[in-house]
Every structure is written in structure tokens, then in C-alpha cells.
């Protein structure tokens, strides 16, 4: 099964479509390729026009909801890669992700939230999806999103 097929299956399992426009909110690009690396700007759990997981983790949002938010952010990043490269099979390696969690002062499971994204990347890309990672707590995130993540990928050189 190709990475693109696993991406489609993951979207079906999550119950969301990542086919539509992936909106950005400012004077920046959502994806930038430099040589054989691709940088993905921060992705929140937005599907279409709706941020599907909002609020503070450890307060109004539980760990499972936060992990879902991280998965949706990872799917958005993969959708951007797929559109740019033509296929996720052109991803050589996910090098790094950074996961930001809007959380209460008492919440300490940032890494467990990030596991949602890490597990999803491995599910879709296999060993290519294994990466380095940082996860941190934040007081606020854009659009009241519970989670935001960015990603750096190595890709095969263009022919």
C-alpha cells in the first residue's frame, strides 16, 4: 500500500476530508521548499472553515481530544506535502516536528499530546515518518486552537 493510500485511509478513520483548500491567515506561505527540505508552517486542527478542537488542554479539552487535534494538524501538513510533491512516496524522511499545546498551568502531558501526531505520521509513512520532536505548553494559540504543529521533511530531489 502506498503512503497516499494510507493517507486516504487515515483521513477516513478520522472522519475528515483534507481535500479542500488549506487556509492560511497572513503574509506567509504554508510550505517552503529549499533544496531537498520542505518546511511546513504551523498547522492547527482546522478542517474547512472550522477549528475542530479548541480550548485549553487540561481544562475544557481532554488528552484524547488534544491527540485528535495533533493528528488533524499532522494530516494537514501531509496534505500540503502531497499537493506539493504529487505523492507522499516522495517524502524521504520527516526530520522534525514541533508541537505546541494550549494548556492549563497544571497540564504536563505535552509529549502524550504530540504522540497523536507522531503515531499518525508513522501510520501513513512508516519508518520514513519517524522523526525528532519537541512538545511545549503555550498560554494561547491562533484561533483558540488546542494544538498547533509545524514540520520539516526531507524529500527526494526533483527529476
C-alpha positions in Angstrom: 0.0 0.0 0.0 1.4 3.4 -0.9 1.7 6.3 1.5 -1.0 8.1 -0.4 -3.4 5.2 0.1 -2.5 5.1 3.8 -3.2 8.9 4.0 -6.6 8.4 2.5 -7.3 5.5 4.9 -6.2 7.7 7.9 -8.5 10.5 6.8 -11.4 8.0 6.6 -10.6 6.7 10.1 -10.5 10.2 11.5 -13.8 11.0 9.7 -12.5 14.2 8.0 -11.6 15.2 4.4 -8.4 17.0 3.7 -9.3 17.6 0.0 -10.3 21.3 0.3 -8.4 24.4 0.5 -5.9 24.6 3.4 -6.3 28.2 4.5 -3.6 30.4 5.9 -4.1 33.6 7.8 -1.3 36.0 6.9 1.5 37.1 4.7 3.4 33.9 4.7 3.5 30.6 2.8 2.2 27.3 4.2 5.0 25.4 2.6 8.5 26.3 1.6 10.9 24.0 -0.3 14.6 24.7 0.0 16.8 22.2 -1.9 15.7 18.8 -0.6 14.0 20.0 2.5 10.4 21.2 2.9 9.2 23.4 5.8 5.5 23.3 6.7 4.2 26.3 8.6 2.2 25.8 11.8 -1.0 23.8 11.3 -4.0 23.9 13.7 -6.8 21.4 13.8 -8.9 23.2 11.1 -11.0 21.3 8.7 -12.5 23.5 6.0 -13.5 26.7 7.9 -13.8 25.0 11.3 -11.2 24.6 14.0 -12.5 21.3 15.3 -10.7 21.2 18.7 -10.5 24.5 20.6 -9.8 25.4 24.2 -7.2 24.7 26.9 -6.0 21.1 27.3 -6.3 20.0 30.9 -9.3 22.4 31.4 -12.0 22.1 28.7 -10.1 19.7 26.4 -9.0 16.2 27.5 -6.0 14.3 26.4 -7.9 12.2 23.7 -9.3 15.4 22.1 -5.8 17.0 22.1 -4.3 13.9 20.5 -7.1 14.2 17.8 -6.1 17.9 17.3 -2.5 16.8 16.8 -3.5 14.2 14.3 -5.5 16.7 12.3 -2.6 19.1 12.3 -0.3 16.3 11.0 -2.9 15.4 8.3 -2.9 19.0 7.1 0.9 19.0 6.9 0.8 15.8 5.0 -1.9 17.1 2.6 0.4 20.1 1.9 3.3 17.8 1.2 1.2 15.6 -1.0 0.0 18.5 -3.1 3.4 20.0 -3.4 5.2 16.8 -4.3 2.5 14.9 -6.2 2.8 11.9 -3.8 3.7 11.2 -0.2 6.0 8.5 -1.5 8.4 11.3 -2.5 9.0 12.1 1.2 12.4 10.8 2.2 12.0 11.4 5.9 10.1 13.5 8.4 13.0 15.2 10.1 11.3 17.2 12.9 8.0 18.2 14.3 7.3 20.9 16.9 4.0 20.6 18.8 2.5 23.4 20.8 -0.3 22.7 23.3 -2.6 25.4 24.6 -2.9 24.1 28.2 -3.7 24.7 31.8 -0.9 25.5 34.2 -1.2 22.1 35.7 -1.1 20.1 32.5 2.2 18.1 31.9 1.3 15.6 29.2 2.6 17.6 26.3 4.5 14.6 25.0 1.4 12.4 25.1 -0.5 15.0 23.0 2.4 15.0 20.5 2.1 11.2 20.3 -1.1 11.7 18.3 0.8 13.4 15.5 3.8 11.1 15.8 1.7 8.0 15.6 -0.2 9.4 12.6 3.0 10.2 10.7 4.3 6.7 11.4 0.9 5.1 10.3 1.0 7.0 7.0 4.7 7.0 6.2 6.1 4.0 8.1 9.7 4.3 9.1 10.0 7.4 6.9 7.6 9.1 9.4 9.9 8.6 12.4 11.2 12.0 13.5 12.8 14.2 16.1 10.3 16.2 18.1 9.7 19.0 20.6 6.4 19.5 22.5 5.8 22.5 24.7 2.9 24.2 26.5 1.6 27.5 25.5 -0.8 30.0 27.0 -2.6 30.8 23.7 -2.6 29.6 20.1 -4.2 31.0 17.0 -8.0 30.8 16.7 -8.1 29.3 20.2 -6.8 26.0 18.7 -5.8 23.4 21.3 -2.7 22.3 19.3 -0.5 23.7 16.6 2.3 21.8 14.9 5.0 22.5 12.3 7.1 20.0 10.4 10.3 19.7 8.4 10.7 16.9 5.8 13.5 15.7 3.6 12.3 14.9 0.1 13.8 13.1 -2.9 15.4 15.5 -5.4 13.3 16.6 -8.3 14.0 14.9 -11.5 
